[in-house]
Amino acid sequence: MLNENVMVFLQDNLDFWPHLSADQQSNVIAHTSIARFTKGQTMHRGDQNCMGLIMIRSGLLRVYMLSEEGKDITLFRLVPGELCLLSASCILNQITFDVHIDVEDTCELVSVSSHILSDLMTDNIYVENFIYKRLVDRFSDVMWAMEQILFMSFDKRLAIFLVDEMSKTHSTTLRLTHEQIAKYIGSAREVVTRMLKYFSNEGIVELSRGGITIINPTKLKSLL
Amino acid sequence: MLNENVMVFLQDNLDFWPHLSADQQSNVIAHTSIARFTKGQTMHRGDQNCMGLIMIRSGLLRVYMLSEEGKDITLFRLVPGELCLLSASCILNQITFDVHIDVEDTCELVSVSSHILSDLMTDNIYVENFIYKRLVDRFSDVMWAMEQILFMSFDKRLAIFLVDEMSKTHSTTLRLTHEQIAKYIGSAREVVTRMLKYFSNEGIVELSRGGITIINPTKLKSLL
C-alpha cells in the first residue's frame, strides 16, 4: 500500500481518526506497517511479543488460549475487516491474560505499533475509548466460546441431531431451517444459527439458503 | 444516606463525575438509590432485570454464569469498594452474555439506574469510557476464572480454594458442604467428594459432618 492508501485505510478503520491532531495522525501513519503471514505460522505468542493493534485485510486468524500442558481453546477467529487488540495486551494493564494467534489462511494485515497506541491512549480520550470499546466487543465472543466448552451441551446436542438426521435421510445435505432445528432440539433459533456458524468456521458444515451440508462427518461425530 | 452523602459517594466512586455538567450531576443523584439485600437472595437473574451500575458498600456478592441445565460457574466476587456493570448489560449492546448475582453476605449497595447511564453514555465520552474501562477490568477476572476451570488440574483448583477460605475465615475448619464447594469452583459434587477423600487419605484434611478441617496446611500449600 502507498502512504496515501494507508491513510485512507486508517481513516476507515479507526473511529478516533477525526479526533487526532494532524501531528498525531502523521505519527500514527509513521508507526503503521503492513505485514504478510503464511498459513500455519504462529503470529503472536502469549507475552513473547507485542504486535499492537492489528487490522485484517485478507486471510484468517485464530485467537486462542494455551495451557501449560498444551491444551488449546479457540476464543474467536479474525476475518477481513476485523481488528484485534489482544495482540497489544502488553500496553493494557487491565488485560492480564495471554492469547496466541495462528494464521489459518495466509493473510495481510495492517498493524499500528503498541508504542504509539500507548502514547495516544494517555493523551486522547477518544483513542482510549476506542480501545476499551473494541476489547469489550471481544469479551462477549470469548464468553460465548467459554460457555460452549464449560457447559458442554449445546454443540454436542446439535451434533447429535445432525448425525441423526444424516442417517435418517441417507444424505449429507439436510433441508431444514434453523427455526425447525431449534424446535426439534428445544432451543432458540439464534442459538442454533450461532452454533451452525461456529460449525461452519470449523469446516464441519457448509451453510446455504437451502439448508445445511455436512462436509466433515468425521469431525462432526467427534463432538458426540 | 443523606443526599449530601450520596453525592460524596458518587464523587468518590465515579471517575467521570467532574466531567458532568451540574444538571447531569443532579440527574444522576436523582436516579441513584440505596438497596439492602439479605444473605442467600439472588439479586440479579440473567436478562430478567437490569439493575444498572452497582457499587458495593458492605457485604459480599457472587457473580456467576448458569447453564440451562443449572450448572453454575463463579466468575468473580464483589467486595466493598468494588463496582459492577454486568448488572447493566441490558444497555450495553456488546455484552451478549448473562450473569447472575447472589448475595453471599448481607449487603448494602448504591445503584445508578440503567436508564440514566444509557443517556449519559451517549452524551458524554467520559461516561462511556468509564463504563468500557470497568468492563475490561472484569474481562481479565473472568478469563482468570475460566483458565482455572479449563486448564488447571483439579487437585490444584481445590487446594487453592481451601487455602483461600482458610485465610478469609482465619480458621482451619471450613463449614462448607461438598455441594457448596462444587458450586464455588464450578465443578460437580461427586468430583469434589472424590478429591476431598483423596486429600483425607493423604493426611491433608479431616472430613466430618460439619465440614472440613485442614490438618496439614503445609502439604496443602505444596499443591499450589
Interface residues (C-beta under 8 A of the other chain):
Chain A: M65 S67 E68 E69 K71 I73 L92 Q94 I95 T96 F97 I125 Y126 E128 N129 Y132 K133 L135 V136 D137 R138 F139 S140 V142 M143 W144 M146 E147 I149 L150 F151 S153
Chain B: M65 S67 E68 E69 K71 I73 L92 Q94 I95 T96 F97 I125 Y126 E128 N129 Y132 K133 L135 V136 D137 R138 F139 S140 V142 M143 W144 M146 E147 I149 L150 F151 M152 G186
